[in-house]
Structure formats: C-alpha cells, structure tokens
Amino acid sequence: MCQWKQYIEEHLLKKHEEIEWIDAEEDDVFKAYIVKRTPRTYRRIARLWVSKRTNVTTSKPDDILIKTRLSTRKIKRISADSNAIHDWLLAGWIVRKVVLSNDGRTPVSEGYLMGPALFNYLENEKQLKIQQQENRFKNYQQELRQVVLPNEFNRFQKHIDYLISIDYQTFKQDSFLKDWPVSKRMRFLEFLVAILTLRRSKSTFDFKEIGAFYFKEIGGSKVFDRYKDEFITQLETLLHDSPKTLGLMSLGSITPIYFSGSIKGKFATYHIGSLHAVTDVSLLKDRFETDNKTIWLVENRAILTRMAASPKFMQHSDSLVICLDGHIRSAHRQFIKQLSNCSSVEQVIIWTDYDESGLSIAYDAYKILPGSLLVKWIARDGQVYFDYQQYSNWLQKELQTTKREQEEILGDENEWTKWINQ
C-alpha cells in the first residue's frame, strides 16, 4: 500500500486535504476517505477505491484510457462496461472517486482519476519521446556536419556551426528561434538539413522539392507547408540574404503583394492611379525600383484601397502604399528591401492595427528598413511618432484599456498630407 499511498498523497490530494484509510479485509481494493482538515474544520469530502496490487504493470493501457485523458485532480466518466472498469481499477490504471456533500456521507458525483499504473506509463512514454527527440537532434547535427558551404555563406556557416555545437537543452531554450515550441524548432532544424541536402544535388529548386527530396515518400512535399512563411523568414535571417542564393527559386505557391504607386522592374512597370500586385515568383526573377518619395507600409487592405482611390493625393504626395495583409512574409521583406533602398525614398510611414499583433508587425517592418531612412509610426489619435520605442510605450499603455483596428481612423487627404509633412 505504501506505493499507492505515496502516489495519492503526492498527486491526488489538494491543499489541506489528507487521506484516511478504511480497514477492510475483503475485496481487492483499499478504501479511503479524503478529508479536509484545518485548525477549525474537519470534513470528509470524498471516498476513494484503490487497487491493493503493489506490482506496477508493464503492459500498455487500453486505448480508451488514453483517449479519455484522465486527470489526477478532476474526475471523469469512462464510457466502458463495468467489468472492464473493474479490471482497470484492479490493475491500477484508474482510481475510483465519489465526491460527498457537506454532510460527509451523501454522494454528489462519481468518476475516475488517473491511477498510479497509468501515471507511470504516461511518464515513461514522455521520457521516451524526449530521448527519441534528443536522438533526432543529434542525428540532425551529424547531417549538418556533412555540409560544406562556399565562402560567400560565411555568416550562414557560423549559424550552422553554432547549431552543431550546442546540446539539446540549449537548443530547446535558445532565443535565436524566438518563442517557438520544441516541436517547431525541431521541424525547422529538419528543414535546414533538408534544404542543404537538396542543395548538394540541385543548384536550383522549388519549395515543394525540399520535403519531397528529403523524405522520399508520399506527402513529403507538404511536410514543411505549415510553417513555410516563418521558416523562409528565419532562413533569410540566418542567411542575411534571400533564400534564392541557396537555390530556392520558387515557393510552391503564389503570394501576391498589393500596392499602389510607381515602381519599375525589368519585366513590368506600374504607375500611380490604380491598385497593383506583384508576386513572390516575380520577385525571385526581377528587381523593382521606385521614384516615389514616401513609402507607406499599411497592415490592412482597407487603407490601401482608400488611398489608391485618391490618385491626386498619391500623385501630389509622391506616395507608394504597400499592404502587408496582416503578416510580413518573405516576399514582403524582399519587396520592401528593394524599394526602401531606392535613392528617391525620403521617409517610410508605418501604419498598423493598435493591438499586440499590430505592434509586432510595426516592429518587423521597421527592422527591414535601412537605418538612414526617416521612419514614422501613426498613433490612433493621429499623433506621429518618430521613435519605435516611444510608439511601443504609447501602444502598450493603450492596450491596457482598449484595442483598435487601423480601419477605425482611415483619415483623409488632408490628414495624410499632414503626417507626411511632419
């Protein structure tokens, strides 16, 4: 009984609760009361039935016990016949609990808690998965050791060398992958291995080829789809350049970037006076320039369409408006980098939603821009900030009381002009 008693005291009891065992020679289970005891009160709050078996089973529990997701604190009902439930109770998979009313005698509700055998099984499975994941991490490190990159990838090679040098615990917590969970970090590491493995065989390739070549099975081409934008963005960060330099020539899908303004590329030219779109595919094959003086980076399409509907303002203010569509993808980064480095550009105005996501987008957009540019952020009250930290402090204070969408203050030509001239 000691093993079961320790389990109950450590995992099933709450604060001020104690266990009182009932002497019983019959049956194959121990019976007990859970009592709540304080200096002023004593009350029986529940009854427990626990297996008398002291040996821990090494078998696998029935699927229904896993699917029910039993807790050590909150009782749940189990959809099974009484014989099966009795067998599970005797095997230590479950603990029966009957909650009592304030009189300490009348049953109020009944259900089952996780038993010590199930608890041990799940803990062992958890440790096994951790060990398997650590082994996978070491295997990926070994694969990365085989990578030989040309000298022009020196900075990227330093990141690869770092990944090879750290242990699994450091990898799980390292800030260079932001706040990603371990599973996502492992998938990104696998993505790096896959793309560098493919690069040894092909000089140019499509995004879909990365998973297909690495896994060599049905569905392999879709493995990295879920995190495509984030992985491409992170790859750009490590490369300090476009993934095209590694040979990634297309992303397996078409991502449009909507804008209004004057830009010119090798294969296409766009003029002020209408809404336009370029795609991530065209960005891989073309380089765009603008002769506009002010670039607006707006989060939502409503702002873009409203400003594009004022061609006189666009022409007079020499503006180029780029819509970020609620998320800065790798194509946006490349497009913004190309245009913000043009000699004609004098300032960039960042205008996003007034919530946590909008603040994050405002920061990410700012980090893309060259340091020499004048950058402005538009506040909800029309105030213009010239420093990101000041804008961030203002918005974080606002978020304590309210969240607003960018579309609530579309403004007009006069207000837009005022912001440009400030």
N, C-alpha and C positions, 0 to 999 in steps of 0.2 A: 504493500500500500504506500510505502514511502515515496516511490517514484511518482505515482499518480497524485499523491498529496502535494508534493512539491510543484507539480505541473499546475494543479488547481490554484494553489496559493500564489504562484508567480504570474499566471496568465488569465485566470477566470475571475478573480476577485477584484473589486474596486476599492476605493479608499474607504476606510473604516469598516470594511467587511471582513468577516472571519468565517472559518469552516468549523462546523460541529458534526463529528461523525456519529452515526447511529449504530450501536452494537446490533449486529444481525448475523446469525449463523447460516440462515437459509439463503438461497439464491446464489447466483454467480456474480453479483454486483455489490459494491459498497453503496450505502445510502448516507446522505448527509444533508444538513441544513446550512444555508448561507445566512449568517446573522449580521446585522448591522449593530455595532457596539461603539458607543461614545461614552464620555463620563456621565451623561444624563439619560441615555436611552439604550434599550436593548430590544431588538425586534427581529423575528425570523422573516426573511424576505423571499426565500426560495428553497426548493428541495432539489437535490442532485442525485443522479444514479450514475455510478462509475464502475467500469469493469474491475474485477478482482485480479485479472491476469497481470502478472508482473513482467512477462517477456514481451519485448517490443517486436511486433510483426515486421517482417522484411518484404512482405508482398505488396502489390500495388492496390490501392483502393479502387472500388468500383467508380466508373465514370460519373455517376450521378452525384457522388460525394464531392468530386472536383468541381462539377458544374454548379452545384448548389452554393459554392463559395461560403462555407461555414465560417463563422467568426468565433473568437474566443470570448466575446462580450455580449453580442446581440444574438438572441435565439432566432432560429429559422425553422420552418417546417420542411420536412423532406417528403417528396412525392414517391413513396415506395410502400410495399406491403409490410405488415407488422413483423413477419418472420425475418425479412431482410434487415429491418431496423434493429431487431433484437440481436441478430448476428453481428451487426456493425458495432452495437453497444458492447457486446462481449469481447470483440476484437480490439476495443479501444479506439476505434475510428471516431466515435461520437460520444458525447456526454448528454444525458437527458436532463432538462431543467424545467421545473414547474415554478412559475412566479406566484407568490402568495399575496393576498390582500393585507391590509393593515392589521387584521386580527391575527396574522401569522399562521392561519390554518386553511383558509378558503383559497382554492386555486383561481388565478386570474387569467393566466395564459400558459401555454406549454410549447416547447420546441426543443431544438438540439443545438449544442455548441460543438466546436471542433474538439475532438478527443486527442489525447497525447500521441497516439499512433499516427493520426493524420497530421498533426503538427510536426512531428519528427520527419514524416515522409516529405512534406512540403519544404521544410528547412533543408533537407538533404538534396531535394531537387533544385532548390535555389542555389545552394553551394556548387552543385554540379554544373549548372548553367554558367555561373560566374567563372568556374575553372575552364569550361569549354570556351567561353568568350575570351578569357585571358590567353588560351592556347591559340585561338584565331588571331588575336592581336599579335602574338609573337610570329605566327606564320606570315602575316602581312608585312611585318618588319623584315622578315627574311626575304620576302619577294622584293621589297623596296631596296634592299642591299644590292640586288642584281641590276638596278637601274643605273645607267651611265648617261648623263646629260651633257650636251655641249657647253662650252664656256659661257655662251650668252645667257644660259639659265643659271648663272651663279647664285643669284639670290633665291631662286626657287630651290636649288640644290641644298641650300642651307636649311630651308624648312624641312626638306626630306630627311636630311641628316639629323635634325632635331627629333623628328618622329621616330627615327631608328634608335636614338639614344635613350629615350625616356622609358620608364616602366609603365605597366598597365594602370597603376593607381594614379600616377601623374597625368596620364592621358585622359582618364575619366574626369579630371577636375580642371585641366589646363584651360586658361581663359582664351586662348587663341581660337577656339571653336565656340566662342560666345557662351550662351547658356544651353547649348544642345544637350539632350539626354544621351546616355551612353550608347543606346542603340543607334541613334542618328550619327554619333561620332564614328562608330564602327562602320556604318554604311558609307560615310564619307571617306574613311581610310580605304575601304574596299574600292570605292570609286577611283581614288588616286592610283591604287595598284592596277585597276582595270585599264584606265586610260594610258598609263605608262607602259603597260604590257602591250596594248594595241599599237602604241606608237612605234614599238620595235619592229612591227610587221608592216605598218602602213604609214605613209607620210601625211596623208590627208584622210579624214573620215567624218562620219555623221555621228551625232549624239547616240542614236539608236544602236550603232555598231559597237559602242563601248561595252554594254552589257551582253550583247549577243556574242561577241568575240570571247569575252572573259568566261561566261558561264556555259556557253555551247549547249544550250537546252532551250526547249520551247518556253517562251515567256522571259528569257534572259534579257531581251532588248528593252523590257519595260521595268526592270528592277530599280533603276535609278530615276524613273519618271517622277515619282512623288516629290523628290527634293531637287528637281532639275535646276530651277532658278537659283535656289540657295547654294547648291553645290557649284554651279558655274560662277556665281558671285564670289564664293570663298576661293575658288581656283584662281580667279582674277587677282584676288588679294595676295595670294601666295606667289603668283607669277609676276606681279607688278606690271601686268600686260594683259592683252587679250588672249583667250584660250586658242585663238587662231594660230598663235605662234607654236603651239604644241601639235597643230594639225587638225584641230576641231573646226571644220569649215561650215557646218550647219548643225542646228539643234533639234532636228527631227520633227519640228513643228514651226508654225509661222507666228511670230509675236509682232503685232502692229504697234507702232508708236505714233500717236496722234499729235498733230501740231498745227499751228497757223503762223505763217511768217515767210520770210525769204531765205531759202537755202539752195545751194547748188552742189551737185555731185558730178561724177564722171558720166553717169548714165541717165541722170534725171535732174530737172530744175523745177523748183516750186516758188510761187510768188505770193505775196500778201494779197488777201482778198477772199480766201476760201479756206476750208479745212482740208488738211492733207494727212497722209500716213506713209511712213517708211516701215520696213520690216527688218527683223534681225538678220534675215538672209541677205538683204541688200547692204546692210552694214558690214557684213563679212567681206563683201566684194567692192564696196565703194567707200569713199571718204567725202564727208559733206563739210561745206563751209557756209558762213552767213556774213552778210554785210550789215545786219541789224545791230543796234547799239545796246538794246536791253533784252535780256532773256528772262522770261517768266517761267518758273517751274511750279506748276499747279497740280494739286492732288487729284482733282475731280474734273470730269468731262464738262460739267455744267459751266464751270468757269471758262474753260476753253471755248465752248460754243458761244457763250455770251460775248467774249472778247472778239472772237472771229466774226461775229455779227456786226462789229463796228469797224469796218475796213478803214474809215477815215482816221479813227484813233490809231489803229495799227500802223497806218502809213505815216501819220504825223509824228507818232512817238517812236517810230523805227523799232517796233517790238516784234519779238519772236516768242510765242507761247507754246510750251511743251507740256503735255498732260502725262502725269506719272501713273494714272489709273490705279491709285491706292497702293502701289507696290513698285519699288525700284528694281527692275530686272536688269540682267547683264546688258541687254540691248539698250536700255535707257542709259546706263552708265557710259557705254561706248559713244552713244549719240551725244550725250551732254558733254563728255570729254572733248569730242571733236569740235563742237560748236563753241564751247566756252573758252577754248584756246585761240579762237579767231581774233585777229588784231582789232577788228571793229567793235568788239563787245566791251562795253564800259562798266556794266553792272548786271547782277543777277538778282531777281526778286523771288523769294521762296514763299509760297502761299499754300498752306495745308490745313487740314482739319484741326480743331482745337481739342484734341484728345491724345491719349498715350501713343496711339499709332501715328497720328499726325506729327507728333513731336519726334518720333523715331525717323519718320520719312524726311522731316526737315533737316535732321542731323545728317542722315545718309546722303541727302542731296548736297549739303554743304561740303561734305568730305570729298566729293567728286571734283569740286571746282579748284582751279588754280589759285594759289594763295594771294596773287597780286590783284584779284578782282574785288570790286566793291560788292558786298553781299548784304541784302536786306531781308528781314522777315516781317510779314504783315500780321499784326495782332487783331483780335476780334473787334476791338473798338476803333480800328483804323490806324492805331499807332504803329509807327515804323521802328523796328529795332535794327541796329547796325552791328550787334554782337550776339552770337548764338547763346552764350551763357546767360546774358540778360534776358533774352527771349525765353529761354528754357525756364529760368526762375519765375518769370511772369506767368507762363502757362501752367507750370506745376502748382503755383498758388491758385490759379483759376480752377484747376481740376479738383481741388478740394471741395468746391461748391457746385460746379457745373461743367458739362461737356457740350461743345457746339460743333456743328458742321460748317465747313467752309462756305457752302451754298447759302447760309443764312445772311451773309453780307456780300452779295455779288458786286456791290459798288456800281459805279458808272464811270464814264469817260473822264469827268472832272476829278473824281477821287483817284482813279488810276494815274492820271497825269500828275496829281499832287504827290503821290508816292514815288513816282519816277524822279521828280524834281527835288525831292528832299535830300 
